Amino acid sequence: MITEDEKKFIVYWKVHRDLENKTFKQWLVGLPLGLLFGLPIIINFFSGWYKRANMELNAKLSNHDFNPMVLIVAFILIVSFVAVFSKRHKWDMHEQRYRELLSKQEKEVKELSSESN
C-alpha cells in the first residue's frame, strides 16, 4: 500500500523531474559540494607541508616552467565534475524511486480492479 508520503513524492517528482535534470541547474546546486572537494586540494597545494613538493614548485617558478593555468583548469574541472556528478546521482535516485512507486501504484490498481470483478 502506498503511503501518504509516497503519494506526495510522486506528485512532487512529476512536477520537478524535468526542472532538476538540467545540467546548468545541477552544476549551480552542486557547486558548494564541489567546492568542498576542490578547496582542500588548493589549500593542500599551497600549504607547503610537503617540503620536497614545495622545493619543486619553487624551482619551476624560478625557471618559468610552472603554468598556473593548469592548476586553475584542474580545479575548475574537479569542482564541476563533483558538482554535476553528485546532483545527477541524486536525480537518478529520485527517478528510480519515482518509477518504483508508479509501478507499485499500478499493481495496487490492478489488484483492486481484479478483486472487484
Buried (B, 14 or more C-beta within 10 A) or exposed (E): EBEEEBEEBBEEBEEEEEEBBEEEEBBEBBBEBBBEBBEEBBEEBEEEEEEEEBEEBEEEEEEEEBEEEEBEEBBEEBBBBBBBBBBBEBBEEBBEBBEEBBEBBEEEEEEEEEEEE
